[in-house]
Amino acid sequence: MNNEGLTRTSNVVDDPTQETEAPLRVNVDVLKQRLIEQQRKDRVKRTIILSTVVVSLGALTVLTY
């Protein structure tokens, strides 16, 4: 059997100068816009749920009388 495949090691470079790092800057305006969009979606969901509950209660009230 050939043990060459088992004894091979990967070529990992431990030199930190060759590593690339992502920039640490964050665009705050983009994050604010995402937050505003998420809040808008949540508001629409709450409005739809509340409207459905009110309409359902109204329909049940009309059907019982």
FISE-824916 format. One line per 10 residues: number of its first residue (from 1); for each residue x, y, z of N, C-alpha, C, O, CB. Coordinates in Angstrom, 2 decimals, always signed. Glycine has a CB too. Layout:
<pts>
NUM	X:Y:Z:X:Y:Z:X:Y:Z:X:Y:Z:X:Y:Z ~ ...
</pts>
This chain:
<pts>
1	+0.83:-1.18:+0.00:+0.00:+0.00:+0.00:+0.88:+1.25:+0.00:+2.02:+1.23:+0.46:-0.95:+0.00:+1.21 ~ +0.33:+2.29:-0.51:+1.07:+3.54:-0.59:+0.57:+4.46:+0.52:-0.62:+4.79:+0.56:+0.90:+4.19:-2.00 ~ +1.45:+4.88:+1.40:+1.08:+5.77:+2.50:+1.32:+7.24:+2.19:+1.23:+8.10:+3.07:+1.85:+5.40:+3.74 ~ +1.64:+7.52:+0.94:+1.94:+8.89:+0.57:+0.73:+9.81:+0.77:+0.87:+10.95:+1.20:+2.41:+8.95:-0.88 ~ -0.44:+9.31:+0.46:-1.65:+10.12:+0.61:-1.97:+10.40:+2.07:-2.55:+11.44:+2.38:-2.83:+9.43:-0.04 ~ -1.60:+9.50:+2.96:-1.89:+9.70:+4.38:-0.88:+10.61:+5.06:-1.21:+11.27:+6.05:-1.93:+8.38:+5.08 ~ +0.33:+10.66:+4.57:+1.37:+11.43:+5.23:+1.50:+12.83:+4.67:+2.25:+13.64:+5.21:+2.68:+10.73:+5.11 ~ +0.79:+13.14:+3.59:+0.87:+14.48:+3.03:+0.21:+15.48:+3.96:-0.79:+15.16:+4.61:+0.20:+14.54:+1.65 ~ +0.77:+16.65:+4.04:+0.17:+17.73:+4.83:-0.18:+18.87:+3.90:+0.40:+19.01:+2.82:+1.13:+18.20:+5.96 ~ -1.12:+19.67:+4.31:-1.52:+20.78:+3.47:-0.48:+21.89:+3.56:+0.28:+21.97:+4.53:-2.92:+21.31:+3.88
11	-0.45:+22.71:+2.56:+0.51:+23.81:+2.50:-0.09:+25.05:+3.16:-0.48:+25.99:+2.47:+0.91:+24.11:+1.05 ~ -0.17:+25.05:+4.46:-0.71:+26.18:+5.20:+0.43:+27.14:+5.49:+1.46:+26.75:+6.05:-1.42:+25.72:+6.52 ~ +0.24:+28.38:+5.12:+1.27:+29.39:+5.33:+0.96:+30.09:+6.64:-0.14:+30.62:+6.84:+1.33:+30.41:+4.15 ~ +1.94:+30.10:+7.55:+1.76:+30.74:+8.84:+2.25:+32.17:+8.85:+2.35:+32.78:+9.92:+2.46:+29.95:+9.90 ~ +2.57:+32.72:+7.70:+3.06:+34.08:+7.61:+1.87:+35.04:+7.61:+1.09:+35.03:+6.65:+3.94:+34.27:+6.34 ~ +1.71:+35.87:+8.63:+0.54:+36.75:+8.69:+0.53:+37.84:+7.64:-0.51:+38.46:+7.42:+0.46:+37.38:+10.04 ~ +1.66:+38.10:+6.97:+1.67:+39.14:+5.95:+0.95:+38.70:+4.69:+0.55:+39.54:+3.89:+3.10:+39.53:+5.61 ~ +0.78:+37.40:+4.50:+0.13:+36.90:+3.30:-1.39:+36.76:+3.48:-2.10:+36.50:+2.51:+0.72:+35.57:+2.92 ~ -1.88:+36.94:+4.69:-3.32:+36.84:+4.93:-3.99:+38.14:+4.51:-3.46:+39.22:+4.73:-3.63:+36.53:+6.42 ~ -5.14:+38.01:+3.90:-5.90:+39.20:+3.52:-7.02:+39.38:+4.53:-7.70:+38.42:+4.90:-6.45:+39.09:+2.07
21	-7.21:+40.60:+4.95:-8.27:+40.89:+5.93:-9.31:+41.78:+5.28:-8.98:+42.63:+4.44:-7.68:+41.56:+7.20 ~ -10.53:+41.59:+5.66:-11.61:+42.41:+5.15:-11.55:+43.78:+5.83:-11.12:+43.87:+6.98:-12.99:+41.74:+5.38 ~ -11.96:+44.82:+5.15:-11.96:+46.13:+5.79:-12.93:+46.15:+6.97:-13.98:+45.51:+6.93:-12.33:+47.23:+4.77 ~ -12.58:+46.89:+7.99:-13.37:+46.91:+9.21:-14.41:+48.02:+9.20:-15.05:+48.26:+10.23:-12.48:+47.05:+10.40 ~ -14.59:+48.69:+8.11:-15.55:+49.79:+8.03:-16.95:+49.26:+7.73:-17.13:+48.33:+6.95:-15.12:+50.80:+6.95 ~ -17.92:+49.86:+8.38:-19.30:+49.48:+8.18:-20.07:+50.72:+7.77:-19.93:+51.78:+8.38:-19.91:+48.83:+9.46 ~ -20.87:+50.59:+6.74:-21.68:+51.71:+6.29:-22.93:+51.78:+7.15:-23.81:+50.92:+7.05:-22.05:+51.57:+4.78 ~ -23.00:+52.79:+8.00:-24.09:+52.91:+8.96:-25.41:+53.20:+8.25:-26.47:+52.75:+8.69:-23.79:+54.01:+9.97 ~ -25.35:+53.94:+7.15:-26.58:+54.26:+6.42:-27.25:+53.00:+5.87:-28.48:+52.90:+5.87:-26.28:+55.23:+5.26 ~ -26.46:+52.05:+5.42:-27.02:+50.80:+4.92:-27.68:+50.04:+6.06:-28.77:+49.49:+5.89:-25.93:+49.93:+4.25
31	-27.04:+50.00:+7.22:-27.62:+49.31:+8.37:-28.90:+49.98:+8.83:-29.86:+49.30:+9.19:-26.62:+49.26:+9.52 ~ -28.93:+51.31:+8.83:-30.15:+52.03:+9.20:-31.28:+51.73:+8.23:-32.42:+51.54:+8.63:-29.88:+53.55:+9.25 ~ -30.95:+51.69:+6.95:-31.96:+51.41:+5.94:-32.52:+50.00:+6.11:-33.72:+49.79:+5.97:-31.38:+51.58:+4.53 ~ -31.65:+49.03:+6.41:-32.13:+47.66:+6.65:-33.04:+47.62:+7.87:-34.05:+46.92:+7.86:-30.95:+46.70:+6.83 ~ -32.68:+48.36:+8.91:-33.50:+48.39:+10.12:-34.86:+49.00:+9.84:-35.88:+48.50:+10.31:-32.79:+49.17:+11.23 ~ -34.89:+50.08:+9.07:-36.15:+50.73:+8.72:-37.03:+49.79:+7.90:-38.23:+49.72:+8.12:-35.90:+52.04:+7.94 ~ -36.43:+49.08:+6.95:-37.20:+48.14:+6.13:-37.75:+47.00:+6.98:-38.89:+46.58:+6.77:-36.33:+47.58:+5.00 ~ -36.97:+46.50:+7.92:-37.43:+45.42:+8.79:-38.58:+45.90:+9.67:-39.55:+45.18:+9.89:-36.27:+44.89:+9.65 ~ -38.46:+47.13:+10.19:-39.54:+47.67:+11.03:-40.80:+47.87:+10.21:-41.91:+47.65:+10.71:-39.11:+49.00:+11.67 ~ -40.67:+48.28:+8.96:-41.82:+48.47:+8.09:-42.52:+47.13:+7.84:-43.74:+47.05:+7.87:-41.40:+49.13:+6.75
41	-41.73:+46.09:+7.59:-42.31:+44.76:+7.37:-43.03:+44.27:+8.62:-44.12:+43.69:+8.53:-41.23:+43.75:+6.95 ~ -42.43:+44.49:+9.78:-43.06:+44.07:+11.03:-44.37:+44.83:+11.26:-45.35:+44.24:+11.72:-42.11:+44.30:+12.21 ~ -44.39:+46.12:+10.94:-45.60:+46.93:+11.11:-46.71:+46.44:+10.20:-47.87:+46.38:+10.60:-45.30:+48.40:+10.83 ~ -46.35:+46.08:+8.96:-47.35:+45.56:+8.02:-47.91:+44.23:+8.53:-49.12:+44.00:+8.45:-46.74:+45.39:+6.60 ~ -47.05:+43.37:+9.04:-47.51:+42.08:+9.57:-48.47:+42.29:+10.73:-49.52:+41.65:+10.79:-46.32:+41.23:+10.03 ~ -48.12:+43.19:+11.66:-48.99:+43.44:+12.81:-50.33:+44.02:+12.36:-51.37:+43.67:+12.91:-48.32:+44.40:+13.80 ~ -50.30:+44.90:+11.37:-51.54:+45.50:+10.87:-52.43:+44.44:+10.24:-53.64:+44.44:+10.47:-51.23:+46.62:+9.86 ~ -51.86:+43.56:+9.46:-52.64:+42.49:+8.82:-53.24:+41.57:+9.87:-54.42:+41.21:+9.78:-51.76:+41.69:+7.84 ~ -52.45:+41.18:+10.87:-52.96:+40.28:+11.91:-54.07:+40.96:+12.69:-55.11:+40.34:+12.94:-51.82:+39.85:+12.86 ~ -53.88:+42.21:+13.08:-54.90:+42.94:+13.85:-56.17:+43.10:+13.02:-57.28:+42.93:+13.53:-54.38:+44.32:+14.30
51	-56.02:+43.44:+11.75:-57.19:+43.59:+10.87:-57.94:+42.28:+10.74:-59.17:+42.26:+10.76:-56.77:+44.10:+9.49 ~ -57.23:+41.18:+10.59:-57.86:+39.87:+10.47:-58.64:+39.53:+11.73:-59.75:+39.00:+11.66:-56.81:+38.80:+10.17 ~ -58.07:+39.81:+12.89:-58.75:+39.52:+14.15:-60.01:+40.37:+14.28:-61.06:+39.86:+14.67:-57.81:+39.77:+15.35 ~ -59.92:+41.66:+13.96:-61.09:+42.54:+14.08:-62.19:+42.13:+13.11:-63.36:+42.10:+13.48:-60.68:+44.01:+13.82 ~ -61.82:+41.81:+11.88:-62.82:+41.39:+10.89:-63.45:+40.06:+11.30:-64.66:+39.88:+11.15:-62.18:+41.26:+9.48 ~ -62.65:+39.15:+11.83:-63.19:+37.86:+12.27:-64.16:+38.04:+13.42:-65.24:+37.44:+13.43:-62.05:+36.92:+12.68 ~ -63.80:+38.87:+14.39:-64.71:+39.14:+15.51:-65.98:+39.81:+15.02:-67.07:+39.48:+15.49:-64.02:+40.02:+16.57 ~ -65.87:+40.73:+14.09:-67.06:+41.39:+13.53:-67.94:+40.40:+12.81:-69.17:+40.45:+12.95:-66.65:+42.51:+12.59 ~ -67.35:+39.51:+12.03:-68.13:+38.51:+11.29:-68.83:+37.56:+12.26:-69.99:+37.21:+12.06:-67.23:+37.73:+10.31 ~ -68.13:+37.14:+13.31:-68.77:+36.26:+14.29:-69.90:+36.96:+15.03:-70.92:+36.35:+15.34:-67.74:+35.76:+15.29
61	-69.71:+38.24:+15.31:-70.77:+38.99:+15.97:-72.00:+39.11:+15.08:-73.12:+38.95:+15.56:-70.28:+40.38:+16.36 ~ -71.82:+39.40:+13.80:-72.93:+39.52:+12.87:-73.61:+38.17:+12.69:-74.84:+38.13:+12.58:-72.45:+40.06:+11.52 ~ -72.87:+37.09:+12.65:-73.46:+35.77:+12.45:-74.23:+35.27:+13.67:-75.17:+34.49:+13.53:-72.38:+34.78:+12.09 ~ -73.86:+35.70:+14.85:-74.53:+35.22:+16.06:-75.84:+35.97:+16.30:-76.70:+35.45:+17.02:-73.62:+35.37:+17.27 ~ -76.04:+37.15:+15.75:-77.28:+37.89:+15.97:-78.17:+37.86:+14.80:-79.26:+38.44:+14.83:-77.00:+39.30:+16.32
</pts>
